[in-house]
Amino acid sequence: MKRITITTLLLILAVTTYSQKNNPSPALTKQDYLAKSKKQKTAAWLLLSGGVVMATIGTGLAIDDATAATSDAIVTIFSLGTVEPVNDDKDNTVVANVLFFGGLAAMLGSIPLFKAAKKNNRKGMNLTFSNQEIPSLQKNSFVYHTIPSLKLKISL
């Protein structure tokens, strides 16, 4: 049984090792990197703002539950136990916890998207085309002409 298992695993490994892609993906251009960066940044901002809203709502629900429980306890203490506390069956602790920790997770999830957006923006901005003005002498005066140029940014 050991030989059959080992032989099968070796055959699977050999098949996947010698496989090749039929259609390799083309290299991304500057516009592709910039568009990808913009989409990632938009998604990151949505995650961050949604996470803040969710965490705020969860915190508000938790505070509301805490104040309701405290006010019921205070009524019971000052009435010496003769008045039953009002119980609205509004125990939102589970919902508050889910919203708060879900919002916290969404905010933490936005961090890698911001980093990836910055990385893709750098890749896209390494090569840029622009028009630069250069001074030239024409009839005893300086005149500025624009010439197209290619900028290559090298990060050190």
LONUGU-234159 format. One record per residue: residue in one letter; x, y, z of N, C-alpha, C, O in turn; residue number from 1. Coordinates in steps of 0.001 Angstrom, whole numbers, plus 500000, padded with zeros to 6 digits. Each point is the difference from the previous one (the first is absolute). Example, Ala and Ser with C-alpha at 12.3 -4.5 7.8 and 13.67 -1.06 7.14 Angstrom:
BEGIN
{r "A",{513190,494310,507800},{499110,501190,500000},{500900,501200,500000},{501036,499981,500665},1}
{r "S",{498614,501069,498615},{500820,501190,500060},{499230,501090,500730},{500509,501108,500169},2}
This chain:
BEGIN
{r "M",{500820,498811,500000},{499180,501189,500000},{500867,501257,500000},{499661,501011,499386},1}
{r "K",{501489,498895,501334},{500904,501144,500045},{500563,500297,498611},{500107,501161,499605},2}
{r "R",{500245,497811,499673},{500581,500185,498661},{498991,500640,499058},{500364,500863,499201},3}
{r "I",{498398,498736,500879},{498970,500551,499120},{499791,501485,500313},{499874,500819,499089},4}
{r "T",{500091,499516,502184},{499803,501398,500402},{501173,500861,499568},{499810,501092,499466},5}
{r "I",{501397,498423,500762},{501192,500765,499624},{500088,500145,498488},{500334,501077,499506},6}
{r "T",{499375,497871,499756},{500033,500052,498541},{498963,500981,499470},{500283,500766,499078},7}
{r "T",{498533,499216,501491},{498941,500928,499569},{500400,501447,500273},{499804,500869,499150},8}
{r "L",{500747,499387,502016},{500439,501352,500315},{501129,500465,499079},{500019,501158,499584},9}
{r "L",{500909,497963,500100},{501083,500363,499084},{499476,500281,498592},{500482,500917,499336},10}
{r "L",{498541,498309,500203},{499413,500251,498681},{499264,501341,499965},{500103,500743,499024},11}
{r "I",{499158,499561,502037},{499300,501285,500055},{501005,501141,500011},{499804,501010,499324},12}
{r "L",{501258,498836,501433},{501030,501020,500057},{500680,500177,498646},{500279,501127,499591},13}
{r "A",{499988,497779,499718},{500660,500078,498694},{499100,500674,498974},{500490,500752,499158},14}
{r "V",{498225,498999,500894},{499077,500605,499040},{499906,501500,500220},{500017,500768,499038},15}
{r "T",{499884,499660,502217},{499871,501441,500263},{501320,500732,499824},{499989,501202,499734},16}
{r "T",{501135,498132,500401},{501294,500650,499860},{500295,500380,498556},{500575,501060,499753},17}
{r "Y",{499054,498119,499309},{500339,500241,498605},{498893,500694,499219},{500067,500075,498773},18}
{r "S",{498944,500420,501899},{498925,500724,499317},{500468,501402,499658},{500813,500592,500711},19}
{r "Q",{498657,499936,498181},{500319,501351,499582},{498718,500744,499684},{498984,499402,499646},20}
{r "K",{501081,501910,500488},{498843,500818,499644},{499911,500091,498484},{501009,500168,499316},21}
{r "N",{497772,499717,500169},{499807,500145,498565},{499967,501462,499588},{500579,500382,498983},22}
{r "N",{498737,500434,501816},{499886,501428,499696},{500537,500799,501176},{499252,500300,500931},23}
{r "P",{502029,500051,499048},{500515,500799,501120},{499352,501380,500017},{499683,500557,498949},24}
{r "S",{500125,499983,502232},{499342,501294,500123},{500919,501108,499488},{501205,499968,500250},25}
{r "P",{498235,501014,499035},{500841,501091,499484},{500433,500921,501135},{499360,500073,501049},26}
{r "A",{501737,500623,498713},{500506,500950,500987},{499029,501165,500117},{499423,500443,499007},27}
{r "L",{500403,500042,502200},{499077,501109,500227},{500651,501318,499602},{501209,500181,500146},28}
{r "T",{497978,500727,499353},{500493,501310,499587},{499814,501001,501135},{499464,499676,501060},29}
{r "K",{500989,501539,498692},{499879,501061,500999},{498533,500249,500347},{499655,500139,501173},30}
{r "Q",{499488,499917,497819},{498580,500253,500240},{499362,498870,500803},{499131,500239,500840},31}
{r "D",{501307,498524,498895},{499459,498869,500759},{500358,500107,501475},{499154,499784,500868},32}
{r "Y",{502105,500549,499415},{500429,500142,501393},{499268,501142,500695},{499591,499870,501153},33}
{r "L",{500245,501254,498143},{499326,501144,500609},{498523,499713,500231},{499446,500397,501025},34}
{r "A",{499904,498913,498025},{498591,499644,500180},{499829,499008,501153},{499067,500107,500796},35}
{r "K",{501849,498933,499276},{499955,499028,501092},{500208,500688,501341},{499331,499669,500979},36}
{r "S",{501590,501282,499071},{500258,500745,501224},{498767,500800,500419},{499659,500052,501182},37}
{r "K",{499683,500564,497855},{498812,500796,500308},{498876,499121,500548},{499328,500379,500959},38}
{r "K",{500467,498455,498439},{498953,499088,500479},{500318,499485,501396},{499111,499892,500845},39}
{r "Q",{502149,499792,499396},{500386,499515,501329},{499844,501091,501049},{499577,499732,501124},40}
{r "K",{500762,501488,498511},{499867,501097,500955},{498523,500270,500301},{499645,500287,501143},41}
{r "T",{499498,499624,497841},{498566,500180,500220},{499456,498917,500917},{499232,500287,500919},42}
{r "A",{501163,498472,498836},{499550,498898,500851},{500510,500164,501431},{499281,499701,500954},43}
{r "A",{501945,500768,499194},{500559,500202,501336},{499245,501090,500751},{499720,499851,501190},44}
{r "W",{499948,501247,498126},{499246,501068,500660},{498599,499524,500372},{499484,500356,501060},45}
{r "L",{499894,498835,498065},{498678,499464,500332},{500067,499085,501223},{499144,500070,500881},46}
{r "L",{501870,499078,499168},{500159,499125,501160},{500245,500807,501269},{499420,499705,501044},47}
{r "L",{501425,501299,498876},{500312,500796,501169},{498777,500766,500503},{499699,499979,501194},48}
{r "S",{499600,500693,497900},{498830,500769,500428},{498870,499085,500462},{499319,500311,500977},49}
{r "G",{500473,498570,498338},{498988,499047,500454},{500346,499408,501356},{499120,499797,500836},50}
{r "G",{502148,499930,499382},{500437,499479,501285},{499802,500997,501125},{499610,499629,501107},51}
{r "V",{500661,501645,498608},{499791,501036,501013},{498518,500107,500351},{499643,500114,501172},52}
{r "V",{499497,499850,497813},{498559,500085,500245},{499524,498792,500804},{499251,500147,500965},53}
{r "M",{501185,498665,498635},{499575,498787,500724},{500483,500014,501443},{499239,499678,500912},54}
{r "A",{502018,500693,499302},{500538,500032,501363},{499292,501058,500844},{499767,499789,501190},55}
{r "T",{499890,501342,498206},{499290,501050,500727},{498601,499537,500402},{499570,500226,501131},56}
{r "I",{499726,499131,497948},{498661,499491,500316},{500086,498926,501076},{499187,499987,500924},57}
{r "G",{501780,499117,498970},{500174,498960,501017},{500313,500588,501364},{499486,499531,501015},58}
{r "T",{501355,501491,499011},{500320,500658,501272},{498771,500694,500572},{499756,499955,501206},59}
{r "G",{499473,500688,497921},{498775,500664,500461},{499001,499011,500588},{499386,500271,501033},60}
{r "L",{500450,498583,498310},{499093,498973,500533},{500493,499460,501337},{499204,499759,500907},61}
{r "A",{502106,500052,499214},{500552,499494,501262},{499810,501021,501123},{499676,499629,501128},62}
{r "I",{500523,501650,498566},{499802,501043,501014},{498532,500081,500389},{499675,500169,501176},63}
{r "D",{499433,499710,497840},{498564,500030,500284},{499603,498842,500908},{499229,500189,500941},64}
{r "D",{501289,498618,498788},{499705,498847,500856},{500564,500201,501401},{499358,499646,500989},65}
{r "A",{501841,500922,499094},{500621,500205,501311},{499218,501018,500819},{499794,499810,501198},66}
{r "T",{499771,501271,498159},{499235,501008,500749},{498629,499480,500384},{499500,500343,501071},67}
{r "A",{499870,498836,498087},{498693,499427,500342},{500132,499058,501185},{499156,500017,500896},68}
{r "A",{501879,499167,499127},{500207,499074,501115},{500324,500770,501273},{499549,499636,501086},69}
{r "T",{501240,501438,498774},{500348,500809,501173},{498771,500709,500555},{499810,500040,501216},70}
{r "S",{499356,500518,497914},{498810,500705,500485},{499033,499031,500664},{499363,500366,500987},71}
{r "D",{500503,498404,498503},{499147,498993,500642},{500553,499639,501375},{499237,499829,500951},72}
{r "A",{502068,500056,499158},{500600,499670,501292},{499837,501136,500989},{499768,499763,501186},73}
{r "I",{500351,501476,498339},{499837,501160,500880},{498561,500101,500497},{499774,500303,501171},74}
{r "V",{499249,499448,497955},{498591,500027,500416},{499755,498938,501054},{499296,500255,500977},75}
{r "T",{501268,498562,498847},{499817,498923,500963},{500643,500341,501344},{499430,499698,501049},76}
{r "I",{501744,500924,498933},{500700,500333,501245},{499232,501067,500778},{499805,499856,501207},77}
{r "F",{499753,501218,498119},{499357,501095,500705},{498570,499691,500427},{499476,500648,500906},78}
{r "S",{499891,498385,498464},{498649,499641,500428},{500023,498836,500980},{498951,499478,500380},79}
{r "L",{502228,500124,500021},{500208,498915,500963},{499381,498685,499528},{499522,499195,500799},80}
{r "G",{500500,500615,497918},{499564,498734,499446},{498510,499863,499856},{499535,498921,499637},81}
{r "T",{499670,502131,500632},{498544,499886,499900},{499516,500209,498576},{498933,499514,499625},82}
{r "V",{501848,501208,499581},{499606,500250,498617},{500807,499077,499104},{501226,499932,500091},83}
{r "E",{498079,499374,499060},{500682,499120,499052},{500630,500855,498901},{499362,500930,499507},84}
{r "P",{501872,498774,500102},{500617,500769,498912},{499295,499729,498684},{499492,498906,499752},85}
{r "V",{500491,502104,499429},{499378,499869,498688},{500945,499230,499100},{501155,500384,499821},86}
{r "N",{498347,498525,499612},{500827,499188,499114},{499357,500022,498633},{498936,499412,499801},87}
{r "D",{501697,501258,499260},{499441,500139,498655},{500410,498859,499087},{499640,499995,498823},88}
{r "D",{501095,499052,501687},{500546,498910,499175},{500793,500550,498822},{499934,499477,498888},89}
{r "K",{500806,501573,501373},{500831,500615,498962},{501466,499706,500272},{500820,500917,500045},90}
{r "D",{499507,497837,500132},{501392,499638,500250},{500727,499936,498664},{499905,499008,499277},91}
{r "N",{500816,502048,500407},{500687,500113,498712},{501483,499720,500118},{500774,500456,499158},92}
{r "T",{499647,498815,501849},{501437,499808,500185},{500625,499208,498864},{501111,500303,499566},93}
{r "V",{498179,498682,499948},{500560,499195,498904},{500111,500842,498735},{501020,499966,499313},94}
{r "V",{497938,500783,500386},{500017,500848,498808},{501074,501083,500139},{500715,500300,499044},95}
{r "A",{499392,500280,502150},{501011,501038,500225},{501407,499438,499830},{500858,500640,499392},96}
{r "N",{499380,498159,501147},{501320,499388,499862},{500317,499670,498550},{501115,500240,499537},97}
{r "V",{497907,499209,499742},{500222,499653,498590},{500298,501263,499184},{500922,500015,499185},98}
{r "L",{498299,501032,501039},{500234,501237,499249},{501354,500619,500353},{500729,500443,499112},99}
{r "F",{499607,499590,502175},{501262,500614,500390},{501194,499228,499445},{500888,500590,499384},100}
{r "F",{499139,498105,500829},{501155,499226,499537},{500022,499840,498482},{501073,499897,499407},101}
{r "G",{497749,500081,499957},{499966,500000,498538},{500552,501300,499432},{500734,499992,499012},102}
{r "G",{498907,501130,501620},{500542,501293,499579},{501492,500089,500218},{500730,500546,499173},103}
{r "L",{499721,498912,501954},{501431,499986,500280},{500749,499165,498960},{501073,500391,499541},104}
{r "A",{498361,498462,500092},{500621,499151,498980},{500016,500692,498639},{500971,499878,499254},105}
{r "A",{497959,500849,500419},{499965,500718,498723},{501054,501106,499972},{500659,500219,498983},106}
{r "M",{499491,500478,502155},{501027,501047,500047},{501396,499413,499861},{500846,500563,499306},107}
{r "L",{499399,498313,501347},{501304,499351,499868},{500199,499432,498597},{501126,499953,499505},108}
{r "G",{497791,499618,499853},{500093,499473,498640},{500303,501061,498966},{500453,499682,498900},109}
{r "S",{499303,501577,501436},{500290,501063,499036},{501494,500310,499924},{500462,500561,499006},110}
{r "I",{500289,499085,502021},{501434,500320,500028},{500758,499320,498860},{500755,500681,499306},111}
{r "P",{499084,497994,500459},{500714,499392,498871},{499579,500566,498646},{500807,500060,499073},112}
{r "L",{497923,500357,500811},{499570,500587,498732},{500659,501358,499766},{500369,500321,498870},113}
{r "F",{499783,500477,502181},{500708,501272,499848},{501451,499756,499594},{500533,500709,499147},114}
{r "K",{500106,498294,501456},{501397,499704,499653},{500120,499510,498563},{500914,500410,499283},115}
{r "A",{498174,498715,500284},{500047,499495,498626},{499737,501118,499000},{500616,500037,498935},116}
{r "A",{498472,500876,501399},{499721,501126,499111},{501220,500891,499852},{500300,500477,498906},117}
{r "K",{500400,499746,502195},{501210,500818,499937},{501078,499321,499161},{500697,500655,499226},118}
{r "K",{499435,498035,500929},{501000,499253,499235},{499691,500045,498504},{500898,500217,499187},119}
{r "N",{497834,499579,500450},{499633,500042,498588},{500119,501410,499433},{500331,500169,498826},120}
{r "N",{499403,500845,501997},{500160,501370,499534},{501466,500300,499719},{500318,500674,499020},121}
{r "R",{500574,498835,501828},{501439,500185,499756},{500439,499315,498724},{500781,500556,499228},122}
{r "K",{498715,498227,500545},{500361,499287,498774},{499533,500765,498774},{500707,500065,498995},123}
{r "G",{498108,500511,501088},{499467,500735,498862},{500672,501333,499778},{500062,500485,498870},124}
{r "M",{500446,500118,502198},{500573,501333,499865},{501503,500010,499739},{500589,501076,499900},125}
{r "N",{500042,497771,499987},{501441,499988,499735},{500341,500579,498637},{501001,500703,499863},126}
{r "L",{498198,499019,499140},{500208,500569,498670},{498879,500980,499704},{498824,499645,500072},127}
{r "T",{501536,501580,499597},{498986,500994,499660},{500448,500792,498783},{501188,500259,499807},128}
{r "F",{497850,500114,499388},{500239,500873,498868},{499534,501393,500385},{498953,500153,500629},129}
{r "S",{501812,500858,499001},{499589,501370,500302},{500655,500949,498992},{500936,499644,499285},130}
{r "N",{498535,501561,500695},{500594,501062,499193},{500807,500898,500916},{499481,500515,500990},131}
{r "Q",{501781,499672,498682},{500852,500854,500812},{500403,501217,499188},{500244,499930,498796},132}
{r "E",{499815,501181,501910},{500413,501239,499353},{501509,500166,500131},{500567,499855,501083},133}
{r "I",{500068,500452,497793},{501435,500267,500025},{500236,501393,499403},{499337,500394,499040},134}
{r "P",{501592,500326,501528},{500286,501329,499442},{500920,499874,498778},{500918,499181,499977},135}
{r "S",{498821,501621,499047},{500886,500054,498832},{500183,501467,499596},{499135,500839,500249},136}
{r "L",{501978,499441,499140},{500334,501369,499615},{499520,500241,498578},{500359,499275,499073},137}
{r "Q",{498814,501770,500774},{499472,500327,498686},{499967,501521,499858},{499273,500680,500724},138}
{r "K",{501499,499837,498364},{500063,501439,499734},{500285,500803,501267},{499257,500915,500353},139}
{r "N",{501799,498734,500300},{500495,500707,501187},{499043,499964,501195},{500044,500900,500839},140}
{r "S",{499104,498096,499257},{499123,499852,501168},{499744,498513,500240},{500136,499166,499105},141}
{r "F",{499495,500546,502116},{499688,498616,500342},{498531,499715,499726},{499117,500764,500387},142}
{r "V",{500643,498117,498936},{498646,499553,499704},{499870,498573,500537},{500906,499182,499838},143}
{r "Y",{497982,500535,500791},{499782,498662,500549},{499220,499154,499002},{498927,500386,499537},144}
{r "H",{501633,498461,500147},{499346,499038,499110},{499640,498762,500812},{500738,499603,500901},145}
{r "T",{498152,499806,498783},{499639,498748,500669},{500412,498834,499119},{499764,499995,498792},146}
{r "I",{500848,499033,501828},{500385,498790,499284},{499452,498804,500766},{499981,500009,501230},147}
{r "P",{499579,498975,498063},{499528,498801,500696},{501188,499255,500608},{501064,499902,499388},148}
{r "S",{498742,499580,501810},{501097,499292,500661},{499453,498802,500762},{498825,499947,500364},149}
{r "L",{502046,499116,499859},{499685,498806,500760},{500757,500052,501310},{501227,500101,500014},150}
{r "K",{498023,499830,501118},{500633,500043,501305},{500062,498593,500567},{499029,499244,499948},151}
{r "L",{502108,500431,500581},{500184,498730,500679},{500379,500297,501433},{501050,500582,500271},152}
{r "K",{498080,499010,500651},{500248,500255,501413},{500654,498769,500602},{499468,498894,499908},153}
{r "I",{501672,501304,500699},{500739,498899,500629},{499954,500197,501495},{500513,500993,500515},154}
{r "S",{498879,498076,500183},{499911,500083,501452},{501274,499468,500626},{500432,498891,499685},155}
{r "L",{500163,501875,501183},{501220,499568,500679},{499718,499663,501428},{500910,499615,500735},156}
